[in-house]
Amino acid sequence: MVASGLPDLDVARVLRCCASRVPEQLREQIRVECGITPRHLRICECRPPWREDVGPEWTRFPIARLGAPW
């Protein structure tokens, strides 16, 4: 886990929640991921490339940004 100023228990809860949002059999079509920085968490919905000219990277749509209380 990345060292941050965020409470470890809260970070673990958010990571667990993101991992459980999409059933295993659908994870090639959609994922919910959490990025961790020292001051906030960013939750994103991720989708695979839908056109060849878009490139091989998954599309990331921000859902929420959760920050430290200070």
Secondary structure as UniProt FT lines:
FT   HELIX           8..20
FT   HELIX           24..26
FT   TURN            27..29
FT   STRAND          31..36
FT   STRAND          40..47
FT   HELIX           52..54
FT   STRAND          59..67
//
